[in-house]
């Protein structure tokens, strides 16, 4: 028999190709089945009791269509409801239509309700006041305009008046300003210019010109009207003395990007009436400010962009709670990037963790430190690793607040940088020379990590993305992170928690609910799944139930107790579970936006077991326990907390 001829190269290649095609076909046909099998196995695993006991469990909340809003801000009210604020929700059409949204969600009944929203509070600052109202201040006056959309040169025109006579002068929108070569620029809004001030210095009278600022746009499109140098402009139509006394000054008129402009409107949101109550306007317009309640109960507003989208260079201001109005604090001039994160220390000073979000100088106000408001001194604190990656990081006053330890999580380099970090660092503010020390790394580099203090002293951390706004990261088009983990301060390590199913990056929030669950909302990805088209705002809401909710046996119960307590008081709370109660925690509810939550803190209450209850000692110091509403949790020997009981601290 002749040996079989060796197949030619062509034949061999052909047979490989056929095998490949057949294999590919088999895989393609079975892929949905394999994916379904994987999914079924995952479902089976995460729903097992033993898995839930160890890692907790996520569930999706049903949100009726009419209440699907862009959750930019969220706060837990002492009525137990979650305040969800969108304003215009980072949606230009909504802004231009004047459609501003706020909804309330009641986790006890799963019901949503609508709240009328008078102005655009998108990207305002907020914090709780001692009476439980949420102070909401600033917001959006104008949307950004990108360079590619700017057809007409524009700039900020300072109108000046050097005459003390003639009273206030109003210049209508559309007023023309003329450059030296008679190029025409139109004002964008009505403005009123006060007369100059005449001031006596000894026997001399000095005139201080008044001024008001307004956007102007070139009448003609294109680059012709661009002016790059400071220059003086004539107001069209003025003659004689008026023309000499009243004029315009502009640093530049260009086709550069115009940032979002801040608003100066302020409200107290009243949880009882569920309405915004207008209070005095802020001194400055602010977009992305931080509001911090101070130990005296007043509120400090720091940073933000002004109405022309310029970073406020350290002009901070104070809200006087009793008078419901704002006043400038020239004695507290200090510049920070937008949404700087402050934590009130036990002695009333503010610790700036270095976390911030959005905009700011790359040099000024980026270093963490302790700010003494009594003399405006600022002592920087050393030791933070990756100090250039604090933007979009988060920071938490670790539980319990008495230990005065702050932890910073992740963050990215300034602006739309592709760089982010998995670093956590911890600082002990009780130390003689406080300095950040290395904490355990997060599983992955992350921006926008939401961090929530749990009643069992764990810090639940979830979501975020490695790339800017969930966008490209090291070759992947999308970079949302689904891993969650609980930081255990005692053990100084992260424990794995169940994966979430919804990505949460920029403009997302997470909040502890009174029943011990955590609600997560929002996310504003730059791109869609393909990484090619613009992303859409994430409107789904997820709720995480921590492992303690799956332990066998009943949760401890606080049967009753006073609704109000004062600093330094010792109070008996009846409970049938006194025998197994090991800890009591007073948790101040979250008010969060842009991973900034200066309100959240957990205060330890020393506990004495009695036959039919526990006796709790409340701290004396405002800096440990600022006045306001808190949730009181009793925690048993298995680490299982009671449902939070609302207590007002006076
Ligand atoms: Cu924002």
Boltz pocket constraint, residues with backbone or C-beta under 6 A from the ligand:
constraints:
  - pocket:
      binder: B
      contacts: [[A, 123], [A, 507], [A, 594]]
      max_distance: 6.0
